[in-house]
Amino acid sequence: MDIAGHLQKYSEPGEIRIGEETYKKLQDKTNFKESKSIDGVRTYLYQNL
């Protein structure tokens, strides 16, 4: 499933939202928090603290 367009659609300006597959590949998960599921896919939102 191509979820990139859906991630963009459900994100607010200035947000970085990624799917679970991408999240799992990150070495540094700092500042990413689990967010709402989109089309059954877990998403993670970057929060610049």
C-alpha positions as CSV (number, residue, x, y, z in Angstrom):
1,M,0.0,0.0,0.0
2,D,1.3,3.5,-0.8
3,I,0.6,5.4,2.3
4,A,2.8,8.4,1.7
5,G,-0.1,10.5,0.3
6,H,-2.3,9.6,3.3
7,L,0.5,10.6,5.7
8,Q,0.7,13.9,4.0
9,K,-3.1,14.4,4.0
10,Y,-3.4,13.8,7.7
11,S,-0.4,15.9,8.8
12,E,-0.6,19.5,9.9
13,P,1.8,22.1,8.4
14,G,5.3,21.6,10.0
15,E,4.7,18.0,11.1
16,I,6.8,15.0,10.2
17,R,4.7,11.8,10.2
18,I,6.2,8.5,9.2
19,G,4.8,4.9,9.0
20,E,5.8,2.0,11.2
21,E,8.0,0.4,8.5
22,T,10.1,3.6,8.2
23,Y,10.1,4.0,12.0
24,K,11.6,0.6,12.5
25,K,14.5,1.4,10.2
26,L,15.5,4.6,12.2
27,Q,18.6,4.4,14.2
28,D,17.7,7.4,16.3
29,K,14.0,7.4,17.3
30,T,14.4,10.3,19.7
31,N,11.5,12.8,19.5
32,F,9.2,10.4,17.6
33,K,6.0,9.5,19.4
34,E,3.4,7.0,18.4
35,S,0.4,8.7,16.8
36,K,-2.9,7.7,15.3
37,S,-3.2,4.8,12.9
38,I,-3.9,5.7,9.3
39,D,-5.5,3.1,7.1
40,G,-4.5,0.5,9.7
41,V,-0.9,1.5,9.7
42,R,0.7,2.8,12.9
43,T,2.2,6.2,12.5
44,Y,4.8,8.2,14.4
45,L,5.0,11.9,14.8
46,Y,8.2,13.9,15.2
47,Q,8.1,16.3,18.1
48,N,10.9,18.8,18.2
49,L,11.2,19.3,22.0
